[in-house]
């Protein structure tokens, strides 16, 4: 059974001027089955392709694109920043707790400054 998504991708690539072999290789690199790609190419008929599809080359290396850096270990520079921000957070929380505990003295101090 011909996969319509592969046929659509091949037709789109041909419409943009890419050669059939290049489009087939791109689909293979994207993880589609070689047999599915060849079957879809054969089913396209007279749309600028040879009657028998070119086999997809499997000798090329697959390129792995990293999308995120989750697996990347953090550098020591970012660890220092984390420690500094953590220290600032502890100081702010400590100041808030001290203000709540000594609120009467803080209010009297502010009244004395403002007059």
C-alpha positions as CSV (number, residue, x, y, z in Angstrom):
1,X,0.0,0.0,0.0
2,X,1.4,3.4,-1.0
3,X,1.8,5.9,1.7
4,X,0.2,9.1,0.7
5,X,2.4,11.3,3.0
6,X,5.6,10.0,1.2
7,X,4.0,10.6,-2.2
8,X,3.0,14.1,-1.2
9,X,6.5,14.8,0.1
10,X,8.1,13.6,-3.2
11,X,5.6,15.6,-5.3
12,X,6.4,18.7,-3.2
13,X,10.1,18.3,-3.6
14,X,9.8,17.8,-7.4
15,X,7.6,20.9,-7.6
16,X,10.3,22.9,-5.9
17,X,12.8,21.7,-8.4
18,X,14.7,19.0,-6.4
19,X,15.8,15.9,-8.2
20,X,13.9,12.7,-7.3
21,X,17.0,11.0,-6.0
22,X,17.7,13.8,-3.6
23,X,14.1,13.9,-2.4
24,X,14.1,10.1,-1.8
25,X,17.4,10.4,0.1
26,X,16.0,13.1,2.3
27,X,13.0,11.0,3.2
28,X,15.2,8.0,3.9
29,X,17.4,10.2,6.2
30,X,14.2,11.4,7.9
31,X,13.5,7.7,8.9
32,X,11.1,6.5,6.3
33,X,11.5,2.9,5.1
34,X,13.5,2.4,1.9
35,X,10.8,0.1,0.5
36,X,8.0,2.6,1.2
37,X,9.9,5.4,-0.5
38,X,10.6,3.4,-3.6
39,X,7.0,2.2,-3.8
40,X,5.7,5.7,-3.5
41,X,8.2,6.9,-6.2
42,X,7.0,4.1,-8.5
43,X,3.3,5.0,-8.0
44,X,3.8,8.6,-9.0
45,X,3.8,7.6,-12.7
46,X,4.8,10.3,-15.3
47,X,5.7,13.2,-13.0
48,X,9.2,13.8,-14.1
49,X,10.7,10.6,-12.8
50,X,12.1,7.5,-14.4
51,X,9.7,4.5,-14.6
52,X,11.8,2.6,-12.1
53,X,12.8,4.5,-8.9
54,X,16.4,5.0,-8.1
55,X,17.4,3.0,-5.1
56,X,18.2,5.0,-2.0
57,X,21.9,4.9,-1.0
58,X,22.5,3.6,2.4
59,X,26.2,4.2,2.4
60,X,25.9,7.8,3.6
61,X,26.3,8.6,7.3
62,X,23.2,9.6,9.1
63,X,23.4,13.1,10.6
64,X,22.1,13.5,14.1
65,X,20.8,16.9,14.9
66,X,20.7,17.9,18.5
67,X,17.5,19.8,19.3
68,X,18.1,20.4,22.9
69,X,20.9,20.6,25.4
70,X,19.4,18.4,28.1
71,X,22.0,15.8,27.7
72,X,24.9,18.3,27.7
73,X,26.7,18.6,31.1
74,X,26.6,22.0,32.6
75,X,29.8,24.0,32.7
76,X,31.4,25.3,35.9
77,X,30.6,28.9,34.9
78,X,26.8,28.2,35.1
79,X,27.3,26.4,38.5
80,X,28.9,29.5,39.9
81,X,25.9,31.6,38.7
82,X,23.5,29.1,40.4
83,X,25.3,29.4,43.7
84,X,25.3,33.2,43.6
85,X,21.6,33.3,42.7
86,X,20.9,30.8,45.5
87,X,22.8,32.9,48.0
88,X,20.8,36.0,47.0
89,X,17.6,34.1,47.3
90,X,18.5,32.9,50.9
91,X,19.4,36.5,51.8
92,X,16.0,37.8,50.5
93,X,14.1,35.1,52.3
94,X,16.0,35.9,55.5
95,X,15.2,39.6,55.2
96,X,11.6,38.8,54.7
97,X,11.5,36.6,57.8
98,X,13.3,39.2,59.9
99,X,10.9,41.9,58.7
100,X,7.9,39.8,59.8
101,X,9.5,39.0,63.1
102,X,10.5,42.5,63.9
103,X,7.7,44.3,62.1
104,X,6.9,46.7,65.0
105,X,10.5,47.9,65.2
106,X,10.7,48.2,61.4
107,X,7.5,50.3,61.3
108,X,8.8,52.6,64.1
109,X,12.1,53.0,62.3
110,X,10.4,54.0,59.0
111,X,8.1,56.4,60.9
112,X,11.1,58.0,62.5
113,X,12.8,58.5,59.2
114,X,9.8,59.9,57.4
115,X,8.8,62.2,60.3
